[in-house]
Amino acid sequence: MNRNVIIVIVLVVLVLLTAVQAIQLSSLKTGISTDKVSVGNAPAQSSGASVPSNIQDLPSMVGGC
């Protein structure tokens, strides 16, 4: 194969991938704006929520041991 043909094929594949990602990004943006997208399985925070024990002491651990 000619080197130019390979370069053209690679560029076409990259442009197609970019187009697919642009479509996915657009649909995700639309989903977020219409509240059809949920983020993870995180429970809603409440004022009485308990903090896991491994991060309770985090503020005192900043800066070293």
DSSP file (Angstrom, degrees, kcal/mol; ACC not computed):
  #  RESIDUE AA STRUCTURE BP1 BP2  ACC     N-H-->O    O-->H-N    N-H-->O    O-->H-N    TCO  KAPPA ALPHA  PHI   PSI    X-CA   Y-CA   Z-CA
    1    1 A M              0   0    0      0, 0.0     2,-0.2     0, 0.0     3,-0.0   0.000 360.0 360.0 360.0 148.9    0.0    0.0    0.0
    2    2 A N     >  -     0   0    0      1,-0.1     4,-1.7     4,-0.0     3,-0.3  -0.500 360.0-125.9 -74.7 144.6    1.0    3.5   -0.6
    3    3 A R  H  > S+     0   0    0      1,-0.2     4,-2.0     2,-0.2     5,-0.1   0.867 109.9  54.7 -61.4 -37.4    2.0    5.6    2.4
    4    4 A N  H  > S+     0   0    0      1,-0.2     4,-2.3     2,-0.2    -1,-0.2   0.859 104.7  53.8 -65.6 -35.5   -0.5    8.3    1.5
    5    5 A V  H  > S+     0   0    0     -3,-0.3     4,-2.4     2,-0.2    -1,-0.2   0.911 108.4  49.4 -65.3 -41.9   -3.3    5.8    1.3
    6    6 A I  H  X S+     0   0    0     -4,-1.7     4,-2.4     2,-0.2    -2,-0.2   0.908 110.6  50.1 -64.1 -41.7   -2.5    4.6    4.9
    7    7 A I  H  X S+     0   0    0     -4,-2.0     4,-2.4     1,-0.2    -1,-0.2   0.908 110.8  49.4 -63.5 -41.5   -2.4    8.2    6.2
    8    8 A V  H  X S+     0   0    0     -4,-2.3     4,-2.4     2,-0.2    -2,-0.2   0.908 110.7  50.2 -64.5 -41.7   -5.8    9.0    4.6
    9    9 A I  H  X S+     0   0    0     -4,-2.4     4,-2.3     2,-0.2    -2,-0.2   0.921 111.4  48.3 -63.2 -44.1   -7.4    5.8    6.0
   10   10 A V  H  X S+     0   0    0     -4,-2.4     4,-2.4     1,-0.2    -2,-0.2   0.913 111.9  49.7 -62.8 -42.6   -6.1    6.7    9.5
   11   11 A L  H  X S+     0   0    0     -4,-2.4     4,-2.4     2,-0.2    -1,-0.2   0.899 109.8  50.7 -64.3 -39.9   -7.4   10.2    9.2
   12   12 A V  H  X S+     0   0    0     -4,-2.4     4,-2.3     2,-0.2    -1,-0.2   0.914 110.5  49.6 -63.4 -42.3  -10.8    9.0    8.1
   13   13 A V  H  X S+     0   0    0     -4,-2.3     4,-2.4     1,-0.2    -2,-0.2   0.916 111.5  49.0 -63.3 -42.4  -11.0    6.6   11.1
   14   14 A L  H  X S+     0   0    0     -4,-2.4     4,-2.2     1,-0.2    -2,-0.2   0.894 110.8  49.9 -64.9 -39.2  -10.0    9.5   13.5
   15   15 A V  H  X S+     0   0    0     -4,-2.4     4,-2.2     2,-0.2    -1,-0.2   0.898 110.9  49.9 -66.2 -39.4  -12.6   11.8   12.0
   16   16 A L  H  X S+     0   0    0     -4,-2.3     4,-2.3     2,-0.2    -2,-0.2   0.917 110.8  49.0 -65.4 -42.4  -15.3    9.1   12.3
   17   17 A L  H  X S+     0   0    0     -4,-2.4     4,-2.3     1,-0.2    -2,-0.2   0.897 110.6  51.3 -63.3 -39.1  -14.3    8.5   16.0
   18   18 A T  H  X S+     0   0    0     -4,-2.2     4,-2.2     2,-0.2    -1,-0.2   0.897 109.0  50.7 -63.7 -40.3  -14.5   12.2   16.6
   19   19 A A  H  X S+     0   0    0     -4,-2.2     4,-2.1     2,-0.2    -2,-0.2   0.910 110.0  49.8 -64.5 -41.7  -17.9   12.4   15.1
   20   20 A V  H  X S+     0   0    0     -4,-2.3     4,-2.3     1,-0.2    -2,-0.2   0.919 111.8  48.2 -63.3 -42.9  -19.2    9.5   17.3
   21   21 A Q  H  X S+     0   0    0     -4,-2.3     4,-2.6     1,-0.2    -1,-0.2   0.870 109.2  53.1 -66.7 -35.4  -17.8   11.1   20.4
   22   22 A A  H  X S+     0   0    0     -4,-2.2     4,-2.2     2,-0.2    -1,-0.2   0.901 109.9  48.3 -65.0 -40.1  -19.4   14.5   19.5
   23   23 A I  H  X S+     0   0    0     -4,-2.1     4,-2.3     2,-0.2    -2,-0.2   0.920 112.5  48.4 -65.4 -43.2  -22.7   12.8   19.1
   24   24 A Q  H  X S+     0   0    0     -4,-2.3     4,-2.3     1,-0.2    -2,-0.2   0.908 111.8  49.5 -63.6 -41.4  -22.3   11.0   22.4
   25   25 A L  H  X S+     0   0    0     -4,-2.6     4,-2.4     2,-0.2    -1,-0.2   0.888 110.5  50.6 -64.3 -39.4  -21.3   14.2   24.1
   26   26 A S  H  X S+     0   0    0     -4,-2.2     4,-2.3     2,-0.2    -2,-0.2   0.915 111.4  47.1 -65.2 -42.9  -24.3   16.0   22.7
   27   27 A S  H  X S+     0   0    0     -4,-2.3     4,-2.3     2,-0.2    -2,-0.2   0.869 112.2  50.7 -68.5 -34.5  -26.7   13.4   23.9
   28   28 A L  H  X S+     0   0    0     -4,-2.3     4,-2.4     2,-0.2    -2,-0.2   0.908 109.8  50.1 -67.0 -41.2  -25.1   13.4   27.3
   29   29 A K  H  X S+     0   0    0     -4,-2.4     4,-2.2     2,-0.2    -2,-0.2   0.909 111.9  47.8 -62.4 -42.2  -25.4   17.2   27.5
   30   30 A T  H  X S+     0   0    0     -4,-2.3     4,-1.4     1,-0.2    -2,-0.2   0.903 111.3  51.4 -64.4 -41.2  -29.1   16.9   26.5
   31   31 A G  H  <>S+     0   0    0     -4,-2.3     5,-3.0     1,-0.2     6,-0.8   0.884 110.6  48.1 -63.7 -39.0  -29.6   14.2   29.1
   32   32 A I  H ><5S+     0   0    0     -4,-2.4     3,-1.3     1,-0.2    -1,-0.2   0.909 110.0  51.3 -68.3 -41.4  -28.1   16.3   31.9
   33   33 A S  H 3<5S+     0   0    0     -4,-2.2    -1,-0.2     1,-0.3    -2,-0.2   0.763 114.2  43.8 -69.9 -22.7  -30.1   19.3   31.0
   34   34 A T  T 3<5S-     0   0    0     -4,-1.4    -1,-0.3    -5,-0.1    -2,-0.2   0.253 112.9-117.6-103.3  12.2  -33.3   17.3   31.1
   35   35 A D  T < 5S+     0   0    0     -3,-1.3    -3,-0.2     1,-0.1    -4,-0.1   0.819  77.9 125.9  57.8  35.9  -32.4   15.4   34.3
   36   36 A K      < +     0   0    0     -5,-3.0     2,-0.5    -6,-0.2    -4,-0.2   0.408  53.5  79.1 -98.8   0.9  -32.4   12.1   32.6
   37   37 A V        -     0   0    0     -6,-0.8     2,-0.4    -5,-0.1    -2,-0.0  -0.936  62.8-162.2-113.5 126.7  -28.8   11.2   33.7
   38   38 A S        -     0   0    0     -2,-0.5     2,-0.8     3,-0.0     3,-0.0  -0.829  16.4-132.7-104.6 148.2  -28.1   10.0   37.2
   39   39 A V    >   -     0   0    0     -2,-0.4     3,-0.6     3,-0.1    -2,-0.0  -0.870  55.2 -56.6-106.3 106.6  -24.6   10.1   38.7
   40   40 A G  T 3  S-     0   0    0     -2,-0.8    -1,-0.0     1,-0.2     0, 0.0   0.009  72.7 -70.3  63.8-165.5  -23.5    6.9   40.4
   41   41 A N  T 3  S+     0   0    0     -3,-0.0    -1,-0.2     2,-0.0    -2,-0.0   0.052  76.8 143.9-113.0  22.0  -25.2    5.1   43.2
   42   42 A A    <   -     0   0    0     -3,-0.6    -3,-0.1     1,-0.1     3,-0.1  -0.431  48.6-126.6 -68.1 130.7  -24.4    7.7   45.9
   43   43 A P        -     0   0    0      0, 0.0     2,-0.1     0, 0.0    -1,-0.1  -0.386  35.7 -89.5 -71.8 156.4  -27.1    8.1   48.4
   44   44 A A        -     0   0    0      1,-0.1     2,-0.2    -2,-0.1     0, 0.0  -0.421  46.3-113.2 -65.8 138.1  -28.5   11.6   49.1
   45   45 A Q        -     0   0    0     -2,-0.1     2,-0.3    -3,-0.1    -1,-0.1  -0.512  36.3-173.7 -74.2 138.0  -26.6   13.4   51.8
   46   46 A S    >   -     0   0    0     -2,-0.2     3,-1.5    -3,-0.0    -1,-0.0  -0.867  37.9-109.8-126.5 164.8  -28.5   14.1   54.9
   47   47 A S  T 3  S+     0   0    0     -2,-0.3    -1,-0.0     1,-0.3    -2,-0.0   0.779 118.4  47.1 -67.2 -25.0  -27.5   16.1   58.0
   48   48 A G  T 3  S+     0   0    0      2,-0.1    -1,-0.3    -3,-0.0     2,-0.1   0.151  80.8 136.3-101.2  19.0  -27.3   12.9   60.1
   49   49 A A    <   -     0   0    0     -3,-1.5     2,-0.3     1,-0.1    -4,-0.0  -0.416  52.3-127.1 -69.7 139.5  -25.2   10.9   57.6
   50   50 A S        -     0   0    0     -2,-0.1    -1,-0.1     1,-0.0    -2,-0.1  -0.637  14.9-134.1 -88.3 146.6  -22.4    8.9   59.2
   51   51 A V        -     0   0    0     -2,-0.3     5,-0.1     1,-0.1    -1,-0.0  -0.819  29.6-104.4 -98.6 135.2  -18.9    9.3   57.8
   52   52 A P    >>  -     0   0    0      0, 0.0     3,-1.5     0, 0.0     4,-0.6  -0.242  29.6-119.3 -57.3 148.1  -16.8    6.1   57.2
   53   53 A S  H >> S+     0   0    0      1,-0.3     3,-0.6     2,-0.2     4,-0.5   0.776 107.6  64.1 -64.6 -27.6  -14.2    5.6   59.8
   54   54 A N  H 34 S+     0   0    0      1,-0.2    -1,-0.3     2,-0.1    -3,-0.0   0.658 111.4  35.6 -74.8 -13.0  -11.3    5.7   57.4
   55   55 A I  H X4 S+     0   0    0     -3,-1.5     3,-1.0     2,-0.1    -1,-0.2   0.354  90.9  90.1-117.9   5.6  -12.0    9.3   56.5
   56   56 A Q  H << S+     0   0    0     -3,-0.6    -2,-0.1    -4,-0.6    -3,-0.1   0.867  94.3  42.6 -66.3 -34.9  -13.1   10.7   59.9
   57   57 A D  T >X S+     0   0    0     -4,-0.5     4,-0.8     1,-0.2     3,-0.5   0.228  82.6 110.6 -94.9  13.0   -9.6   11.6   60.8
   58   58 A L  H X> S+     0   0    0     -3,-1.0     3,-1.2     1,-0.2     4,-0.5   0.886  71.1  54.9 -60.1 -44.7   -8.7   13.1   57.4
   59   59 A P  H >4 S+     0   0    0      0, 0.0     3,-0.7     0, 0.0    -1,-0.2   0.858 109.5  48.4 -60.5 -32.7   -8.5   16.8   58.5
   60   60 A S  H <4 S+     0   0    0     -3,-0.5    -2,-0.2     1,-0.2    -3,-0.1   0.634 105.8  59.7 -79.8 -12.3   -5.9   15.9   61.2
   61   61 A M  H X< S+     0   0    0     -3,-1.2     3,-1.4    -4,-0.8    -1,-0.2   0.486  74.8 117.5 -93.8  -3.7   -3.8   13.8   58.8
   62   62 A V  T << S+     0   0    0     -3,-0.7     3,-0.0    -4,-0.5    -4,-0.0  -0.455  73.4  26.6 -68.2 131.0   -3.1   16.7   56.3
   63   63 A G  T 3  S-     0   0    0     -2,-0.2     2,-0.3     2,-0.0    -1,-0.2   0.392 124.7 -47.2 101.7  -2.1    0.6   17.4   56.1
   64   64 A G    <         0   0    0     -3,-1.4     0, 0.0     1,-0.1     0, 0.0  -0.948 360.0 360.0 142.5-161.2    2.1   14.1   57.0
   65   65 A C              0   0    0     -2,-0.3    -1,-0.1    -3,-0.0    -3,-0.1   0.478 360.0 360.0 -72.7 360.0    1.9   11.3   59.5
